[in-house]
Amino acid sequence: MSSEGALWRLRPIGDITSVDLERLLWAVVVLAMIADIATTFVGLHLGLSESNPAARGAIEGYGIAGMLALKGFAIGVGLGCRLLLERQYRPIVPAGLAVPWLLAAVLNVYTISAVL
């Protein structure tokens, strides 16, 4: 059995490319977005309120569809801006989306745990 045509090859950690890093960070964006949305709606169900005025308006007006549209818009802006960057700097875009959404999810979990 040969692994010459394998899609995934193991490389030393120091040998990671900006393309690999960007792919990993886009996966983190998806997980962070899901965590933020899920914890937000759990908190709202428990009687907490959304502190972000834009998200609050989207949720009050359109529910989860509004939140998904808001997140989709943010990802769209990120993808548009990504095209303006050189390849080596492109991982900053998903990092810039993932970090605040991860922090929001952590804060949501903390706030929910304080209520329970």
Jmol script that loads the backbone (N, CA, C; Angstrom):
load data "model"
ATOM      1  N   MET A   1       0.854  -1.172   0.000  1.00  0.00           N
ATOM      2  CA  MET A   1       0.000   0.000   0.000  1.00  0.00           C
ATOM      3  C   MET A   1       0.895   1.229   0.000  1.00  0.00           C
ATOM      4  N   SER A   2       0.599   2.160  -0.876  1.00  0.00           N
ATOM      5  CA  SER A   2       1.398   3.379  -1.010  1.00  0.00           C
ATOM      6  C   SER A   2       0.602   4.580  -0.540  1.00  0.00           C
ATOM      7  N   SER A   3       1.292   5.531   0.015  1.00  0.00           N
ATOM      8  CA  SER A   3       0.618   6.752   0.469  1.00  0.00           C
ATOM      9  C   SER A   3       0.988   7.943  -0.410  1.00  0.00           C
ATOM     10  N   GLU A   4       1.532   7.671  -1.597  1.00  0.00           N
ATOM     11  CA  GLU A   4       1.964   8.752  -2.464  1.00  0.00           C
ATOM     12  C   GLU A   4       0.830   9.683  -2.846  1.00  0.00           C
ATOM     13  N   GLY A   5      -0.362   9.172  -3.037  1.00  0.00           N
ATOM     14  CA  GLY A   5      -1.488   9.997  -3.440  1.00  0.00           C
ATOM     15  C   GLY A   5      -2.358  10.447  -2.290  1.00  0.00           C
ATOM     16  N   ALA A   6      -1.871  10.289  -1.078  1.00  0.00           N
ATOM     17  CA  ALA A   6      -2.672  10.651   0.091  1.00  0.00           C
ATOM     18  C   ALA A   6      -2.967  12.147   0.101  1.00  0.00           C
ATOM     19  N   LEU A   7      -4.195  12.468   0.507  1.00  0.00           N
ATOM     20  CA  LEU A   7      -4.584  13.864   0.575  1.00  0.00           C
ATOM     21  C   LEU A   7      -3.964  14.563   1.780  1.00  0.00           C
ATOM     22  N   TRP A   8      -3.830  13.844   2.861  1.00  0.00           N
ATOM     23  CA  TRP A   8      -3.300  14.427   4.092  1.00  0.00           C
ATOM     24  C   TRP A   8      -1.923  13.844   4.352  1.00  0.00           C
ATOM     25  N   ARG A   9      -0.974  14.688   4.509  1.00  0.00           N
ATOM     26  CA  ARG A   9       0.379  14.241   4.839  1.00  0.00           C
ATOM     27  C   ARG A   9       0.778  14.900   6.155  1.00  0.00           C
ATOM     28  N   LEU A  10       1.420  14.118   6.995  1.00  0.00           N
ATOM     29  CA  LEU A  10       1.902  14.667   8.256  1.00  0.00           C
ATOM     30  C   LEU A  10       3.176  15.460   7.997  1.00  0.00           C
ATOM     31  N   ARG A  11       3.210  16.646   8.574  1.00  0.00           N
ATOM     32  CA  ARG A  11       4.380  17.509   8.450  1.00  0.00           C
ATOM     33  C   ARG A  11       4.778  17.957   9.839  1.00  0.00           C
ATOM     34  N   PRO A  12       6.019  18.320   9.997  1.00  0.00           N
ATOM     35  CA  PRO A  12       6.426  18.868  11.303  1.00  0.00           C
ATOM     36  C   PRO A  12       5.613  20.120  11.621  1.00  0.00           C
ATOM     37  N   ILE A  13       5.368  20.367  12.905  1.00  0.00           N
ATOM     38  CA  ILE A  13       4.545  21.501  13.316  1.00  0.00           C
ATOM     39  C   ILE A  13       5.101  22.820  12.804  1.00  0.00           C
ATOM     40  N   GLY A  14       6.381  22.996  12.797  1.00  0.00           N
ATOM     41  CA  GLY A  14       6.977  24.235  12.319  1.00  0.00           C
ATOM     42  C   GLY A  14       6.834  24.418  10.817  1.00  0.00           C
ATOM     43  N   ASP A  15       6.339  23.405  10.135  1.00  0.00           N
ATOM     44  CA  ASP A  15       6.223  23.425   8.678  1.00  0.00           C
ATOM     45  C   ASP A  15       4.810  23.777   8.221  1.00  0.00           C
ATOM     46  N   ILE A  16       4.001  24.347   9.107  1.00  0.00           N
ATOM     47  CA  ILE A  16       2.616  24.681   8.759  1.00  0.00           C
ATOM     48  C   ILE A  16       2.611  25.897   7.835  1.00  0.00           C
ATOM     49  N   THR A  17       1.781  25.837   6.821  1.00  0.00           N
ATOM     50  CA  THR A  17       1.694  26.950   5.872  1.00  0.00           C
ATOM     51  C   THR A  17       0.556  27.883   6.277  1.00  0.00           C
ATOM     52  N   SER A  18       0.544  29.073   5.692  1.00  0.00           N
ATOM     53  CA  SER A  18      -0.541  30.010   5.992  1.00  0.00           C
ATOM     54  C   SER A  18      -1.876  29.462   5.488  1.00  0.00           C
ATOM     55  N   VAL A  19      -1.843  28.665   4.424  1.00  0.00           N
ATOM     56  CA  VAL A  19      -3.074  28.054   3.909  1.00  0.00           C
ATOM     57  C   VAL A  19      -3.618  27.051   4.920  1.00  0.00           C
ATOM     58  N   ASP A  20      -2.736  26.230   5.494  1.00  0.00           N
ATOM     59  CA  ASP A  20      -3.156  25.269   6.525  1.00  0.00           C
ATOM     60  C   ASP A  20      -3.725  25.988   7.739  1.00  0.00           C
ATOM     61  N   LEU A  21      -3.046  27.035   8.155  1.00  0.00           N
ATOM     62  CA  LEU A  21      -3.502  27.803   9.317  1.00  0.00           C
ATOM     63  C   LEU A  21      -4.863  28.434   9.042  1.00  0.00           C
ATOM     64  N   GLU A  22      -5.032  28.969   7.852  1.00  0.00           N
ATOM     65  CA  GLU A  22      -6.316  29.590   7.515  1.00  0.00           C
ATOM     66  C   GLU A  22      -7.443  28.560   7.523  1.00  0.00           C
ATOM     67  N   ARG A  23      -7.200  27.388   6.970  1.00  0.00           N
ATOM     68  CA  ARG A  23      -8.227  26.321   6.982  1.00  0.00           C
ATOM     69  C   ARG A  23      -8.620  25.960   8.407  1.00  0.00           C
ATOM     70  N   LEU A  24      -7.631  25.808   9.252  1.00  0.00           N
ATOM     71  CA  LEU A  24      -7.900  25.483  10.660  1.00  0.00           C
ATOM     72  C   LEU A  24      -8.717  26.588  11.318  1.00  0.00           C
ATOM     73  N   LEU A  25      -8.344  27.831  11.056  1.00  0.00           N
ATOM     74  CA  LEU A  25      -9.058  28.947  11.673  1.00  0.00           C
ATOM     75  C   LEU A  25     -10.486  29.082  11.156  1.00  0.00           C
ATOM     76  N   TRP A  26     -10.740  28.752   9.889  1.00  0.00           N
ATOM     77  CA  TRP A  26     -12.123  28.785   9.397  1.00  0.00           C
ATOM     78  C   TRP A  26     -12.971  27.717  10.097  1.00  0.00           C
ATOM     79  N   ALA A  27     -12.366  26.577  10.405  1.00  0.00           N
ATOM     80  CA  ALA A  27     -13.090  25.561  11.180  1.00  0.00           C
ATOM     81  C   ALA A  27     -13.396  26.083  12.579  1.00  0.00           C
ATOM     82  N   VAL A  28     -12.456  26.808  13.173  1.00  0.00           N
ATOM     83  CA  VAL A  28     -12.686  27.407  14.494  1.00  0.00           C
ATOM     84  C   VAL A  28     -13.795  28.452  14.409  1.00  0.00           C
ATOM     85  N   VAL A  29     -13.860  29.203  13.299  1.00  0.00           N
ATOM     86  CA  VAL A  29     -14.937  30.186  13.107  1.00  0.00           C
ATOM     87  C   VAL A  29     -16.291  29.493  13.157  1.00  0.00           C
ATOM     88  N   VAL A  30     -16.424  28.388  12.450  1.00  0.00           N
ATOM     89  CA  VAL A  30     -17.705  27.671  12.424  1.00  0.00           C
ATOM     90  C   VAL A  30     -18.068  27.199  13.831  1.00  0.00           C
ATOM     91  N   LEU A  31     -17.116  26.605  14.535  1.00  0.00           N
ATOM     92  CA  LEU A  31     -17.389  26.123  15.895  1.00  0.00           C
ATOM     93  C   LEU A  31     -17.708  27.279  16.844  1.00  0.00           C
ATOM     94  N   ALA A  32     -16.973  28.377  16.719  1.00  0.00           N
ATOM     95  CA  ALA A  32     -17.219  29.538  17.582  1.00  0.00           C
ATOM     96  C   ALA A  32     -18.590  30.134  17.310  1.00  0.00           C
ATOM     97  N   MET A  33     -18.970  30.202  16.042  1.00  0.00           N
ATOM     98  CA  MET A  33     -20.276  30.741  15.682  1.00  0.00           C
ATOM     99  C   MET A  33     -21.397  29.872  16.263  1.00  0.00           C
ATOM    100  N   ILE A  34     -21.263  28.566  16.117  1.00  0.00           N
ATOM    101  CA  ILE A  34     -22.269  27.650  16.666  1.00  0.00           C
ATOM    102  C   ILE A  34     -22.346  27.789  18.185  1.00  0.00           C
ATOM    103  N   ALA A  35     -21.188  27.870  18.842  1.00  0.00           N
ATOM    104  CA  ALA A  35     -21.163  28.003  20.301  1.00  0.00           C
ATOM    105  C   ALA A  35     -21.798  29.315  20.744  1.00  0.00           C
ATOM    106  N   ASP A  36     -21.495  30.396  20.033  1.00  0.00           N
ATOM    107  CA  ASP A  36     -22.054  31.698  20.388  1.00  0.00           C
ATOM    108  C   ASP A  36     -23.565  31.702  20.203  1.00  0.00           C
ATOM    109  N   ILE A  37     -24.033  31.202  19.078  1.00  0.00           N
ATOM    110  CA  ILE A  37     -25.481  31.181  18.814  1.00  0.00           C
ATOM    111  C   ILE A  37     -26.197  30.292  19.832  1.00  0.00           C
ATOM    112  N   ALA A  38     -25.659  29.107  20.060  1.00  0.00           N
ATOM    113  CA  ALA A  38     -26.314  28.169  20.990  1.00  0.00           C
ATOM    114  C   ALA A  38     -26.370  28.742  22.400  1.00  0.00           C
ATOM    115  N   THR A  39     -25.250  29.264  22.879  1.00  0.00           N
ATOM    116  CA  THR A  39     -25.243  29.786  24.252  1.00  0.00           C
ATOM    117  C   THR A  39     -26.074  31.059  24.369  1.00  0.00           C
ATOM    118  N   THR A  40     -26.132  31.847  23.310  1.00  0.00           N
ATOM    119  CA  THR A  40     -26.981  33.043  23.325  1.00  0.00           C
ATOM    120  C   THR A  40     -28.440  32.653  23.494  1.00  0.00           C
ATOM    121  N   PHE A  41     -28.891  31.691  22.716  1.00  0.00           N
ATOM    122  CA  PHE A  41     -30.300  31.319  22.790  1.00  0.00           C
ATOM    123  C   PHE A  41     -30.639  30.564  24.062  1.00  0.00           C
ATOM    124  N   VAL A  42     -29.692  29.819  24.621  1.00  0.00           N
ATOM    125  CA  VAL A  42     -29.925  29.206  25.933  1.00  0.00           C
ATOM    126  C   VAL A  42     -30.090  30.308  26.980  1.00  0.00           C
ATOM    127  N   GLY A  43     -29.208  31.290  26.943  1.00  0.00           N
ATOM    128  CA  GLY A  43     -29.301  32.410  27.882  1.00  0.00           C
ATOM    129  C   GLY A  43     -30.600  33.177  27.741  1.00  0.00           C
ATOM    130  N   LEU A  44     -31.010  33.435  26.503  1.00  0.00           N
ATOM    131  CA  LEU A  44     -32.282  34.133  26.283  1.00  0.00           C
ATOM    132  C   LEU A  44     -33.454  33.316  26.812  1.00  0.00           C
ATOM    133  N   HIS A  45     -33.398  32.000  26.622  1.00  0.00           N
ATOM    134  CA  HIS A  45     -34.458  31.118  27.127  1.00  0.00           C
ATOM    135  C   HIS A  45     -34.528  31.155  28.662  1.00  0.00           C
ATOM    136  N   LEU A  46     -33.382  31.397  29.288  1.00  0.00           N
ATOM    137  CA  LEU A  46     -33.334  31.468  30.757  1.00  0.00           C
ATOM    138  C   LEU A  46     -33.690  32.853  31.291  1.00  0.00           C
ATOM    139  N   GLY A  47     -33.992  33.788  30.395  1.00  0.00           N
ATOM    140  CA  GLY A  47     -34.399  35.109  30.824  1.00  0.00           C
ATOM    141  C   GLY A  47     -33.305  36.167  30.765  1.00  0.00           C
ATOM    142  N   LEU A  48     -32.129  35.797  30.300  1.00  0.00           N
ATOM    143  CA  LEU A  48     -31.058  36.781  30.153  1.00  0.00           C
ATOM    144  C   LEU A  48     -31.330  37.627  28.915  1.00  0.00           C
ATOM    145  N   SER A  49     -30.585  38.710  28.756  1.00  0.00           N
ATOM    146  CA  SER A  49     -30.789  39.565  27.587  1.00  0.00           C
ATOM    147  C   SER A  49     -29.490  39.686  26.796  1.00  0.00           C
ATOM    148  N   GLU A  50     -29.635  39.939  25.514  1.00  0.00           N
ATOM    149  CA  GLU A  50     -28.497  40.138  24.622  1.00  0.00           C
ATOM    150  C   GLU A  50     -27.939  41.535  24.855  1.00  0.00           C
ATOM    151  N   SER A  51     -26.628  41.642  25.051  1.00  0.00           N
ATOM    152  CA  SER A  51     -26.032  42.950  25.339  1.00  0.00           C
ATOM    153  C   SER A  51     -25.574  43.688  24.075  1.00  0.00           C
ATOM    154  N   ASN A  52     -25.393  42.973  22.976  1.00  0.00           N
ATOM    155  CA  ASN A  52     -25.002  43.612  21.713  1.00  0.00           C
ATOM    156  C   ASN A  52     -26.255  44.198  21.058  1.00  0.00           C
ATOM    157  N   PRO A  53     -26.316  45.520  20.877  1.00  0.00           N
ATOM    158  CA  PRO A  53     -27.537  46.124  20.331  1.00  0.00           C
ATOM    159  C   PRO A  53     -27.904  45.633  18.933  1.00  0.00           C
ATOM    160  N   ALA A  54     -26.913  45.403  18.077  1.00  0.00           N
ATOM    161  CA  ALA A  54     -27.202  44.914  16.716  1.00  0.00           C
ATOM    162  C   ALA A  54     -27.777  43.505  16.780  1.00  0.00           C
ATOM    163  N   ALA A  55     -27.173  42.648  17.575  1.00  0.00           N
ATOM    164  CA  ALA A  55     -27.674  41.279  17.712  1.00  0.00           C
ATOM    165  C   ALA A  55     -29.038  41.270  18.383  1.00  0.00           C
ATOM    166  N   ARG A  56     -29.227  42.140  19.386  1.00  0.00           N
ATOM    167  CA  ARG A  56     -30.525  42.208  20.065  1.00  0.00           C
ATOM    168  C   ARG A  56     -31.634  42.573  19.077  1.00  0.00           C
ATOM    169  N   GLY A  57     -31.372  43.565  18.233  1.00  0.00           N
ATOM    170  CA  GLY A  57     -32.363  43.966  17.236  1.00  0.00           C
ATOM    171  C   GLY A  57     -32.657  42.863  16.236  1.00  0.00           C
ATOM    172  N   ALA A  58     -31.610  42.174  15.798  1.00  0.00           N
ATOM    173  CA  ALA A  58     -31.796  41.075  14.844  1.00  0.00           C
ATOM    174  C   ALA A  58     -32.593  39.938  15.463  1.00  0.00           C
ATOM    175  N   ILE A  59     -32.296  39.627  16.711  1.00  0.00           N
ATOM    176  CA  ILE A  59     -32.993  38.532  17.396  1.00  0.00           C
ATOM    177  C   ILE A  59     -34.435  38.912  17.684  1.00  0.00           C
ATOM    178  N   GLU A  60     -34.662  40.125  18.171  1.00  0.00           N
ATOM    179  CA  GLU A  60     -36.027  40.553  18.481  1.00  0.00           C
ATOM    180  C   GLU A  60     -36.888  40.632  17.227  1.00  0.00           C
ATOM    181  N   GLY A  61     -36.285  41.036  16.113  1.00  0.00           N
ATOM    182  CA  GLY A  61     -37.049  41.178  14.882  1.00  0.00           C
ATOM    183  C   GLY A  61     -37.246  39.890  14.108  1.00  0.00           C
ATOM    184  N   TYR A  62     -36.218  39.017  14.122  1.00  0.00           N
ATOM    185  CA  TYR A  62     -36.262  37.850  13.233  1.00  0.00           C
ATOM    186  C   TYR A  62     -35.871  36.540  13.900  1.00  0.00           C
ATOM    187  N   GLY A  63     -35.603  36.553  15.184  1.00  0.00           N
ATOM    188  CA  GLY A  63     -35.253  35.321  15.894  1.00  0.00           C
ATOM    189  C   GLY A  63     -33.914  34.772  15.446  1.00  0.00           C
ATOM    190  N   ILE A  64     -33.850  33.454  15.392  1.00  0.00           N
ATOM    191  CA  ILE A  64     -32.586  32.812  15.036  1.00  0.00           C
ATOM    192  C   ILE A  64     -32.180  33.148  13.604  1.00  0.00           C
ATOM    193  N   ALA A  65     -33.147  33.370  12.714  1.00  0.00           N
ATOM    194  CA  ALA A  65     -32.829  33.747  11.331  1.00  0.00           C
ATOM    195  C   ALA A  65     -32.096  35.089  11.308  1.00  0.00           C
ATOM    196  N   GLY A  66     -32.489  36.000  12.172  1.00  0.00           N
ATOM    197  CA  GLY A  66     -31.803  37.286  12.265  1.00  0.00           C
ATOM    198  C   GLY A  66     -30.372  37.140  12.748  1.00  0.00           C
ATOM    199  N   MET A  67     -30.180  36.276  13.736  1.00  0.00           N
ATOM    200  CA  MET A  67     -28.828  36.029  14.252  1.00  0.00           C
ATOM    201  C   MET A  67     -27.962  35.371  13.177  1.00  0.00           C
ATOM    202  N   LEU A  68     -28.526  34.408  12.464  1.00  0.00           N
ATOM    203  CA  LEU A  68     -27.777  33.744  11.392  1.00  0.00           C
ATOM    204  C   LEU A  68     -27.439  34.729  10.274  1.00  0.00           C
ATOM    205  N   ALA A  69     -28.368  35.622   9.951  1.00  0.00           N
ATOM    206  CA  ALA A  69     -28.106  36.626   8.917  1.00  0.00           C
ATOM    207  C   ALA A  69     -26.994  37.567   9.353  1.00  0.00           C
ATOM    208  N   LEU A  70     -27.001  37.963  10.616  1.00  0.00           N
ATOM    209  CA  LEU A  70     -25.964  38.841  11.141  1.00  0.00           C
ATOM    210  C   LEU A  70     -24.599  38.160  11.079  1.00  0.00           C
ATOM    211  N   LYS A  71     -24.536  36.907  11.483  1.00  0.00           N
ATOM    212  CA  LYS A  71     -23.282  36.152  11.429  1.00  0.00           C
ATOM    213  C   LYS A  71     -22.856  35.953   9.976  1.00  0.00           C
ATOM    214  N   GLY A  72     -23.816  35.648   9.108  1.00  0.00           N
ATOM    215  CA  GLY A  72     -23.512  35.476   7.690  1.00  0.00           C
ATOM    216  C   GLY A  72     -22.956  36.744   7.069  1.00  0.00           C
ATOM    217  N   PHE A  73     -23.515  37.887   7.454  1.00  0.00           N
ATOM    218  CA  PHE A  73     -23.015  39.167   6.966  1.00  0.00           C
ATOM    219  C   PHE A  73     -21.572  39.382   7.410  1.00  0.00           C
ATOM    220  N   ALA A  74     -21.275  39.079   8.672  1.00  0.00           N
ATOM    221  CA  ALA A  74     -19.908  39.238   9.189  1.00  0.00           C
ATOM    222  C   ALA A  74     -18.937  38.339   8.429  1.00  0.00           C
ATOM    223  N   ILE A  75     -19.340  37.110   8.170  1.00  0.00           N
ATOM    224  CA  ILE A  75     -18.479  36.195   7.413  1.00  0.00           C
ATOM    225  C   ILE A  75     -18.301  36.703   5.988  1.00  0.00           C
ATOM    226  N   GLY A  76     -19.365  37.224   5.384  1.00  0.00           N
ATOM    227  CA  GLY A  76     -19.271  37.780   4.034  1.00  0.00           C
ATOM    228  C   GLY A  76     -18.301  38.949   3.959  1.00  0.00           C
ATOM    229  N   VAL A  77     -18.358  39.835   4.931  1.00  0.00           N
ATOM    230  CA  VAL A  77     -17.415  40.961   4.973  1.00  0.00           C
ATOM    231  C   VAL A  77     -15.987  40.426   5.119  1.00  0.00           C
ATOM    232  N   GLY A  78     -15.823  39.433   5.980  1.00  0.00           N
ATOM    233  CA  GLY A  78     -14.503  38.837   6.163  1.00  0.00           C
ATOM    234  C   GLY A  78     -13.973  38.212   4.884  1.00  0.00           C
ATOM    235  N   LEU A  79     -14.827  37.487   4.181  1.00  0.00           N
ATOM    236  CA  LEU A  79     -14.399  36.873   2.922  1.00  0.00           C
ATOM    237  C   LEU A  79     -14.051  37.923   1.878  1.00  0.00           C
ATOM    238  N   GLY A  80     -14.814  39.005   1.851  1.00  0.00           N
ATOM    239  CA  GLY A  80     -14.510  40.089   0.921  1.00  0.00           C
ATOM    240  C   GLY A  80     -13.178  40.750   1.248  1.00  0.00           C
ATOM    241  N   CYS A  81     -12.927  41.000   2.504  1.00  0.00           N
ATOM    242  CA  CYS A  81     -11.670  41.631   2.927  1.00  0.00           C
ATOM    243  C   CYS A  81     -10.486  40.692   2.725  1.00  0.00           C
ATOM    244  N   ARG A  82     -10.738  39.409   2.870  1.00  0.00           N
ATOM    245  CA  ARG A  82      -9.690  38.405   2.697  1.00  0.00           C
ATOM    246  C   ARG A  82      -9.042  38.513   1.328  1.00  0.00           C
ATOM    247  N   LEU A  83      -9.837  38.808   0.321  1.00  0.00           N
ATOM    248  CA  LEU A  83      -9.328  38.910  -1.041  1.00  0.00           C
ATOM    249  C   LEU A  83      -8.359  40.082  -1.219  1.00  0.00           C
ATOM    250  N   LEU A  84      -8.417  41.041  -0.326  1.00  0.00           N
ATOM    251  CA  LEU A  84      -7.542  42.210  -0.413  1.00  0.00           C
ATOM    252  C   LEU A  84      -6.166  41.964   0.198  1.00  0.00           C
ATOM    253  N   LEU A  85      -6.025  40.849   0.892  1.00  0.00           N
ATOM    254  CA  LEU A  85      -4.781  40.558   1.607  1.00  0.00           C
ATOM    255  C   LEU A  85      -3.891  39.597   0.828  1.00  0.00           C
ATOM    256  N   GLU A  86      -2.588  39.720   1.057  1.00  0.00           N
ATOM    257  CA  GLU A  86      -1.666  38.731   0.522  1.00  0.00           C
ATOM    258  C   GLU A  86      -1.911  37.414   1.243  1.00  0.00           C
ATOM    259  N   ARG A  87      -1.627  36.319   0.569  1.00  0.00           N
ATOM    260  CA  ARG A  87      -1.925  34.983   1.086  1.00  0.00           C
ATOM    261  C   ARG A  87      -1.404  34.768   2.507  1.00  0.00           C
ATOM    262  N   GLN A  88      -0.216  35.249   2.805  1.00  0.00           N
ATOM    263  CA  GLN A  88       0.367  34.990   4.120  1.00  0.00           C
ATOM    264  C   GLN A  88      -0.368  35.703   5.253  1.00  0.00           C
ATOM    265  N   TYR A  89      -1.129  36.746   4.928  1.00  0.00           N
ATOM    266  CA  TYR A  89      -1.851  37.495   5.958  1.00  0.00           C
ATOM    267  C   TYR A  89      -3.328  37.103   6.059  1.00  0.00           C
ATOM    268  N   ARG A  90      -3.786  36.261   5.201  1.00  0.00           N
ATOM    269  CA  ARG A  90      -5.206  35.898   5.176  1.00  0.00           C
ATOM    270  C   ARG A  90      -5.717  35.199   6.435  1.00  0.00           C
ATOM    271  N   PRO A  91      -4.902  34.459   7.176  1.00  0.00           N
ATOM    272  CA  PRO A  91      -5.417  33.846   8.410  1.00  0.00           C
ATOM    273  C   PRO A  91      -5.930  34.849   9.435  1.00  0.00           C
ATOM    274  N   ILE A  92      -5.557  36.122   9.308  1.00  0.00           N
ATOM    275  CA  ILE A  92      -6.033  37.123  10.269  1.00  0.00           C
ATOM    276  C   ILE A  92      -7.549  37.290  10.178  1.00  0.00           C
ATOM    277  N   VAL A  93      -8.120  37.036   9.001  1.00  0.00           N
ATOM    278  CA  VAL A  93      -9.566  37.220   8.826  1.00  0.00           C
ATOM    279  C   VAL A  93     -10.360  36.218   9.668  1.00  0.00           C
ATOM    280  N   PRO A  94     -10.135  34.912   9.521  1.00  0.00           N
ATOM    281  CA  PRO A  94     -10.900  34.003  10.380  1.00  0.00           C
ATOM    282  C   PRO A  94     -10.548  34.153  11.862  1.00  0.00           C
ATOM    283  N   ALA A  95      -9.312  34.521  12.155  1.00  0.00           N
ATOM    284  CA  ALA A  95      -8.951  34.752  13.557  1.00  0.00           C
ATOM    285  C   ALA A  95      -9.747  35.922  14.118  1.00  0.00           C
ATOM    286  N   GLY A  96      -9.914  36.960  13.295  1.00  0.00           N
ATOM    287  CA  GLY A  96     -10.673  38.134  13.730  1.00  0.00           C
ATOM    288  C   GLY A  96     -12.149  37.860  13.929  1.00  0.00           C
ATOM    289  N   LEU A  97     -12.653  36.837  13.285  1.00  0.00           N
ATOM    290  CA  LEU A  97     -14.046  36.424  13.506  1.00  0.00           C
ATOM    291  C   LEU A  97     -14.151  35.442  14.675  1.00  0.00           C
ATOM    292  N   ALA A  98     -13.228  34.504  14.745  1.00  0.00           N
ATOM    293  CA  ALA A  98     -13.323  33.440  15.746  1.00  0.00           C
ATOM    294  C   ALA A  98     -13.097  33.942  17.166  1.00  0.00           C
ATOM    295  N   VAL A  99     -12.111  34.804  17.357  1.00  0.00           N
ATOM    296  CA  VAL A  99     -11.763  35.230  18.723  1.00  0.00           C
ATOM    297  C   VAL A  99     -12.934  35.908  19.437  1.00  0.00           C
ATOM    298  N   PRO A 100     -13.585  36.925  18.836  1.00  0.00           N
ATOM    299  CA  PRO A 100     -14.702  37.537  19.572  1.00  0.00           C
ATOM    300  C   PRO A 100     -15.870  36.583  19.794  1.00  0.00           C
ATOM    301  N   TRP A 101     -16.131  35.709  18.818  1.00  0.00           N
ATOM    302  CA  TRP A 101     -17.241  34.769  18.993  1.00  0.00           C
ATOM    303  C   TRP A 101     -16.920  33.730  20.055  1.00  0.00           C
ATOM    304  N   LEU A 102     -15.672  33.306  20.145  1.00  0.00           N
ATOM    305  CA  LEU A 102     -15.289  32.388  21.222  1.00  0.00           C
ATOM    306  C   LEU A 102     -15.393  33.066  22.580  1.00  0.00           C
ATOM    307  N   LEU A 103     -14.930  34.308  22.653  1.00  0.00           N
ATOM    308  CA  LEU A 103     -15.041  35.049  23.913  1.00  0.00           C
ATOM    309  C   LEU A 103     -16.500  35.251  24.309  1.00  0.00           C
ATOM    310  N   ALA A 104     -17.345  35.538  23.330  1.00  0.00           N
ATOM    311  CA  ALA A 104     -18.773  35.702  23.613  1.00  0.00           C
ATOM    312  C   ALA A 104     -19.367  34.402  24.142  1.00  0.00           C
ATOM    313  N   ALA A 105     -18.995  33.289  23.534  1.00  0.00           N
ATOM    314  CA  ALA A 105     -19.517  32.000  23.994  1.00  0.00           C
ATOM    315  C   ALA A 105     -19.059  31.696  25.412  1.00  0.00           C
ATOM    316  N   VAL A 106     -17.797  31.979  25.704  1.00  0.00           N
ATOM    317  CA  VAL A 106     -17.282  31.750  27.067  1.00  0.00           C
ATOM    318  C   VAL A 106     -18.008  32.646  28.062  1.00  0.00           C
ATOM    319  N   LEU A 107     -18.186  33.911  27.716  1.00  0.00           N
ATOM    320  CA  LEU A 107     -18.926  34.825  28.589  1.00  0.00           C
ATOM    321  C   LEU A 107     -20.372  34.368  28.772  1.00  0.00           C
ATOM    322  N   ASN A 108     -20.975  33.879  27.705  1.00  0.00           N
ATOM    323  CA  ASN A 108     -22.346  33.358  27.801  1.00  0.00           C
ATOM    324  C   ASN A 108     -22.418  32.175  28.766  1.00  0.00           C
ATOM    325  N   VAL A 109     -21.468  31.247  28.632  1.00  0.00           N
ATOM    326  CA  VAL A 109     -21.459  30.086  29.529  1.00  0.00           C
ATOM    327  C   VAL A 109     -21.279  30.535  30.977  1.00  0.00           C
ATOM    328  N   TYR A 110     -20.393  31.492  31.207  1.00  0.00           N
ATOM    329  CA  TYR A 110     -20.174  32.010  32.554  1.00  0.00           C
ATOM    330  C   TYR A 110     -21.460  32.643  33.108  1.00  0.00           C
ATOM    331  N   THR A 111     -22.119  33.449  32.290  1.00  0.00           N
ATOM    332  CA  THR A 111     -23.351  34.127  32.723  1.00  0.00           C
ATOM    333  C   THR A 111     -24.470  33.125  32.978  1.00  0.00           C
ATOM    334  N   ILE A 112     -24.578  32.146  32.093  1.00  0.00           N
ATOM    335  CA  ILE A 112     -25.594  31.091  32.280  1.00  0.00           C
ATOM    336  C   ILE A 112     -25.330  30.320  33.566  1.00  0.00           C
ATOM    337  N   SER A 113     -24.063  30.000  33.829  1.00  0.00           N
ATOM    338  CA  SER A 113     -23.748  29.243  35.047  1.00  0.00           C
ATOM    339  C   SER A 113     -24.052  30.051  36.306  1.00  0.00           C
ATOM    340  N   ALA A 114     -23.959  31.367  36.219  1.00  0.00           N
ATOM    341  CA  ALA A 114     -24.273  32.202  37.372  1.00  0.00           C
ATOM    342  C   ALA A 114     -25.775  32.221  37.654  1.00  0.00           C
ATOM    343  N   VAL A 115     -26.583  32.003  36.627  1.00  0.00           N
ATOM    344  CA  VAL A 115     -28.041  32.024  36.775  1.00  0.00           C
ATOM    345  C   VAL A 115     -28.535  30.666  37.300  1.00  0.00           C
ATOM    346  N   LEU A 116     -27.873  29.612  36.901  1.00  0.00           N
ATOM    347  CA  LEU A 116     -28.333  28.268  37.284  1.00  0.00           C
ATOM    348  C   LEU A 116     -27.990  27.922  38.685  1.00  0.00           C
TER     349      LEU A 116
END
end "model"
wireframe off; spacefill off
backbone 0.3
color backbone group
